[in-house]
Amino acid sequence: MILKTILLHAVDLAQPTAPPQGVNTQGLADFLRTFFAPLFLVIVSVVALFFLFTREITRFVQFIILAIAIGVIFYVPNIIEVTAKAIAGALGISVG
């Protein structure tokens, strides 16, 4: 029974398929935003607390400014898509 199932799956996998018509990136930006944004906030919080407890106020301020600039990437809607299209256009790749 198991061998029959394995052979049937192998036959299904061996069937030719149509070539892909392009990469479907629908929802990729939302996935990246929901995956990396909470991780980013945790890392920013830990590093900021470290700088505060070691009383390195100058580094703390520099870090917060950098964190805000990077945070814009995660929280501004469509920034990833716009940036990707701009990079693709700069590289000469046609954007649909």
N, CA, C and O of each residue as an XYZ file, in Angstrom:
384
protein
N       0.825     -1.191      0.000
C       0.000      0.000      0.000
C       0.874      1.262      0.000
O       0.626      2.201     -0.756
N       1.890      1.267      0.852
C       2.783      2.421      0.923
C       3.567      2.559     -0.368
O       3.743      3.663     -0.882
N       4.037      1.436     -0.890
C       4.795      1.462     -2.142
C       3.929      1.986     -3.285
O       4.406      2.741     -4.133
N       2.650      1.584     -3.308
C       1.731      2.054     -4.342
C       1.551      3.573     -4.246
O       1.552      4.264     -5.265
N       1.399      4.086     -3.039
C       1.242      5.527     -2.831
C       2.485      6.282     -3.280
O       2.389      7.330     -3.919
N       3.647      5.745     -2.944
C       4.909      6.381     -3.337
C       5.036      6.400     -4.855
O       5.427      7.414     -5.432
N       4.706      5.279     -5.510
C       4.794      5.214     -6.966
C       3.804      6.162     -7.630
O       4.142      6.793     -8.631
N       2.588      6.276     -7.097
C       1.615      7.206     -7.662
C       2.077      8.653     -7.546
O       1.895      9.444     -8.472
N       2.675      8.998     -6.406
C       3.199     10.358     -6.235
C       4.385     10.601     -7.152
O       4.541     11.701     -7.683
N       5.221      9.594     -7.344
C       6.368      9.735     -8.242
C       5.897      9.943     -9.675
O       6.481     10.738    -10.411
N       4.844      9.235    -10.078
C       4.296      9.407    -11.424
C       3.710     10.811    -11.573
O       3.892     11.452    -12.608
N       3.013     11.287    -10.553
C       2.459     12.646    -10.601
C       3.564     13.686    -10.720
O       3.428     14.660    -11.461
N       4.644     13.482    -10.001
C       5.755     14.442    -10.050
C       6.486     14.388    -11.379
O       7.076     15.383    -11.798
N       6.458     13.242    -12.048
C       7.171     13.082    -13.309
C       6.412     13.683    -14.483
O       6.986     13.840    -15.560
N       5.141     14.025    -14.307
C       4.354     14.599    -15.388
C       4.888     15.980    -15.742
O       5.218     16.764    -14.852
N       4.976     16.283    -17.026
C       5.459     17.624    -17.410
C       4.439     18.687    -17.005
O       3.229     18.464    -17.041
N       4.952     19.816    -16.630
C       4.088     20.930    -16.232
C       4.389     22.120    -17.134
O       5.437     22.184    -17.776
N       3.465     23.043    -17.169
C       3.657     24.251    -17.962
C       4.734     25.107    -17.307
O       4.812     25.177    -16.081
N       5.559     25.753    -18.116
C       6.578     26.612    -17.524
C       5.942     27.786    -16.791
O       4.871     28.250    -17.184
N       6.576     28.264    -15.748
C       5.991     29.381    -14.999
C       5.924     30.639    -15.861
O       6.810     30.896    -16.676
N       4.876     31.403    -15.672
C       4.665     32.622    -16.446
C       5.221     33.849    -15.738
O       4.897     34.973    -16.123
N       6.018     33.671    -14.753
C       6.577     34.772    -13.975
C       6.418     34.478    -12.501
O       5.662     33.589    -12.111
N       7.113     35.206    -11.710
C       7.066     34.989    -10.274
C       5.876     35.738     -9.702
O       5.701     36.929     -9.958
N       5.065     35.042     -8.934
C       3.912     35.666     -8.301
C       4.343     36.225     -6.955
O       4.581     35.477     -6.008
N       4.439     37.522     -6.880
C       4.875     38.166     -5.639
C       3.710     38.856     -4.934
O       3.917     39.730     -4.092
N       2.500     38.463     -5.278
C       1.326     39.052     -4.635
C       1.358     38.734     -3.145
O       1.378     37.564     -2.764
N       1.362     39.723     -2.330
C       1.348     39.523     -0.887
C       2.723     39.329     -0.268
O       2.831     39.154      0.946
N       3.775     39.356     -1.078
C       5.118     39.160     -0.533
C       5.502     40.288      0.421
O       6.076     40.043      1.482
N       5.189     41.505      0.044
C       5.525     42.648      0.897
C       4.792     42.573      2.230
O       5.365     42.872      3.278
N       3.529     42.176      2.188
C       2.772     42.053      3.437
C       3.354     40.954      4.318
O       3.441     41.106      5.537
N       3.751     39.845      3.695
C       4.367     38.765      4.464
C       5.663     39.232      5.118
O       5.896     38.982      6.301
N       6.504     39.912      4.340
C       7.767     40.393      4.904
C       7.526     41.399      6.026
O       8.215     41.391      7.045
N       6.545     42.256      5.820
C       6.240     43.270      6.832
C       5.752     42.628      8.125
O       6.179     43.019      9.212
N       4.864     41.647      8.015
C       4.334     41.013      9.226
C       5.351     40.085      9.880
O       5.267     39.825     11.081
N       6.306     39.588      9.108
C       7.307     38.690      9.676
C       8.452     39.455     10.339
O       8.847     39.135     11.460
N       8.987     40.468      9.646
C      10.179     41.145     10.143
C       9.894     42.323     11.060
O      10.752     42.675     11.870
N       8.731     42.944     10.968
C       8.461     44.123     11.785
C       8.478     43.825     13.287
O       9.122     44.572     14.023
N       7.814     42.787     13.783
C       7.907     42.509     15.226
C       9.322     42.130     15.664
O       9.764     42.499     16.752
N      10.025     41.392     14.808
C      11.416     41.039     15.107
C      12.276     42.298     15.194
O      13.129     42.420     16.072
N      12.043     43.221     14.281
C      12.759     44.494     14.288
C      12.492     45.273     15.571
O      13.418     45.826     16.165
N      11.237     45.319     16.001
C      10.903     46.053     17.225
C      11.569     45.446     18.457
O      12.008     46.176     19.346
N      11.646     44.144     18.515
C      12.305     43.487     19.653
C      13.788     43.823     19.676
O      14.337     44.152     20.728
N      14.437     43.741     18.523
C      15.875     44.040     18.460
C      16.136     45.499     18.812
O      17.072     45.800     19.553
N      15.316     46.404     18.287
C      15.483     47.828     18.598
C      15.305     48.071     20.095
O      16.061     48.835     20.695
N      14.327     47.435     20.687
C      14.080     47.632     22.119
C      15.250     47.146     22.966
O      15.669     47.829     23.900
N      15.772     45.980     22.644
C      16.884     45.427     23.427
C      18.125     46.293     23.301
O      18.781     46.589     24.300
N      18.450     46.698     22.087
C      19.644     47.521     21.884
C      19.469     48.893     22.524
O      20.413     49.422     23.111
N      18.276     49.476     22.421
C      18.033     50.780     23.032
C      18.167     50.702     24.553
O      18.751     51.592     25.171
N      17.633     49.649     25.154
C      17.786     49.487     26.605
C      19.250     49.313     26.990
O      19.687     49.827     28.020
N      20.001     48.600     26.179
C      21.435     48.435     26.453
C      22.128     49.791     26.478
O      22.889     50.081     27.401
N      21.869     50.630     25.463
C      22.504     51.944     25.415
C      22.064     52.823     26.578
O      22.861     53.606     27.094
N      20.812     52.706     26.997
C      20.350     53.519     28.123
C      20.984     53.069     29.429
O      21.389     53.902     30.240
N      21.074     51.755     29.642
C      21.644     51.263     30.897
C      23.147     51.496     30.985
O      23.691     51.609     32.084
N      23.815     51.567     29.855
C      25.259     51.853     29.891
C      25.534     53.353     29.814
O      26.690     53.775     29.782
N      24.479     54.149     29.783
C      24.552     55.607     29.797
C      25.329     56.169     28.604
O      26.091     57.127     28.737
N      25.124     55.567     27.460
C      25.722     56.072     26.227
C      24.628     56.797     25.446
O      24.057     56.262     24.496
N      24.356     58.017     25.870
C      23.232     58.778     25.333
C      23.462     59.137     23.863
O      22.526     59.097     23.065
N      24.694     59.485     23.500
C      24.982     59.847     22.109
C      24.719     58.663     21.179
O      24.082     58.822     20.137
N      25.203     57.487     21.550
C      24.965     56.298     20.732
C      23.482     55.928     20.720
O      22.962     55.440     19.717
N      22.813     56.165     21.843
C      21.376     55.901     21.916
C      20.623     56.764     20.914
O      19.763     56.266     20.187
N      20.938     58.048     20.873
C      20.265     58.964     19.943
C      20.577     58.578     18.502
O      19.677     58.576     17.663
N      21.833     58.252     18.195
C      22.193     57.817     16.847
C      21.434     56.546     16.463
O      20.948     56.414     15.340
N      21.344     55.629     17.400
C      20.651     54.371     17.134
C      19.166     54.596     16.895
O      18.586     53.986     15.997
N      18.548     55.458     17.680
C      17.121     55.728     17.513
C      16.846     56.366     16.151
O      15.867     56.020     15.489
N      17.699     57.289     15.734
C      17.521     57.912     14.413
C      17.643     56.864     13.309
O      16.850     56.853     12.368
N      18.629     55.992     13.426
C      18.799     54.920     12.442
C      17.620     53.950     12.482
O      17.156     53.497     11.436
N      17.138     53.633     13.670
C      16.011     52.707     13.809
C      14.744     53.300     13.196
O      13.958     52.575     12.587
N      14.541     54.583     13.343
C      13.372     55.229     12.740
C      13.478     55.171     11.218
O      12.492     54.891     10.536
N      14.667     55.436     10.689
C      14.853     55.386      9.232
C      14.603     53.976      8.698
O      13.965     53.815      7.658
N      15.091     52.966      9.392
C      14.881     51.581      8.958
C      13.425     51.182      9.185
O      12.856     50.449      8.375
N      12.818     51.646     10.263
C      11.429     51.326     10.550
C      10.466     51.828      9.491
O       9.405     51.237      9.287
N      10.820     52.903      8.822
C       9.977     53.417      7.745
C       9.810     52.356      6.658
O       8.743     52.249      6.053
N      10.845     51.583      6.412
C      10.783     50.537      5.394
C       9.697     49.523      5.741
O       8.993     49.040      4.855
N       9.559     49.199      7.024
C       8.602     48.178      7.418
C       7.176     48.697      7.561
O       6.228     47.945      7.337
N       7.006     49.941      7.921
C       5.680     50.424      8.280
C       5.013     51.336      7.262
O       3.799     51.527      7.331
N       5.756     51.906      6.319
C       5.128     52.753      5.307
C       4.547     51.845      4.229
O       5.266     51.023      3.661
N       3.268     51.980      3.945
C       2.647     51.098      2.938
C       3.290     51.277      1.565
O       3.604     52.391      1.148
N       3.475     50.168      0.884
C       3.961     50.108     -0.497
C       5.399     50.583     -0.688
O       5.830     50.722     -1.833
N       6.150     50.834      0.358
C       7.530     51.298      0.166
C       8.400     50.199     -0.430
O       9.315     50.481     -1.204
N       8.120     48.949     -0.074
C       8.917     47.847     -0.608
C       8.641     47.683     -2.098
O       9.571     47.499     -2.882
N       7.370     47.747     -2.495
C       7.031     47.609     -3.903
C       7.608     48.752     -4.733
O       8.160     48.529     -5.811
N       7.480     49.959     -4.231
C       7.981     51.120     -4.964
C       9.498     51.036     -5.102
O      10.044     51.322     -6.167
N      10.169     50.648     -4.037
C      11.634     50.522     -4.085
C      12.051     49.413     -5.043
O      13.000     49.583     -5.808
N      11.357     48.289     -5.011
C      11.682     47.177     -5.906
C      11.479     47.565     -7.362
O      12.300     47.228     -8.215
N      10.392     48.270     -7.654
C      10.144     48.713     -9.025
C      11.194     49.728     -9.472
O      11.621     49.714    -10.626
N      11.607     50.602     -8.568
C      12.632     51.587     -8.915
C      13.968     50.911     -9.194
O      14.670     51.287    -10.133
N      14.325     49.913     -8.383
C      15.581     49.195     -8.609
C      15.504     48.419     -9.919
O      16.462     48.413    -10.693
N      14.378     47.767    -10.173
C      14.224     47.024    -11.422
C      14.303     47.961    -12.634
O      14.923     47.630    -13.645
N      13.674     49.120    -12.520
C      13.748     50.087    -13.608
C      15.157     50.599    -13.838
O      15.573     50.811    -14.977
N      15.896     50.797    -12.739
C      17.270     51.260    -12.853
C      18.174     50.212    -13.490
O      19.157     50.545    -14.152
N      17.832     48.942    -13.283
C      18.610     47.856    -13.869
C      18.173     47.547    -15.298
O      18.773     46.691    -15.948
N      17.152     48.219    -15.795
C      16.686     48.015    -17.147
C      15.718     46.865    -17.308
O      15.483     46.412    -18.428
N      15.150     46.381    -16.214
C      14.176     45.309    -16.266
C      12.801     45.924    -16.424
O      12.431     46.833    -15.681
N      12.041     45.428    -17.394
C      10.705     45.991    -17.614
C       9.785     45.614    -16.452
O       9.720     44.460    -16.029
N       9.091     46.612    -15.963
C       8.190     46.418    -14.816
C       6.767     46.468    -15.346
O       6.378     47.412    -16.034
N       5.987     45.422    -15.012
C       4.612     45.335    -15.518
C       3.608     46.026    -14.708
O       2.425     46.012    -15.047
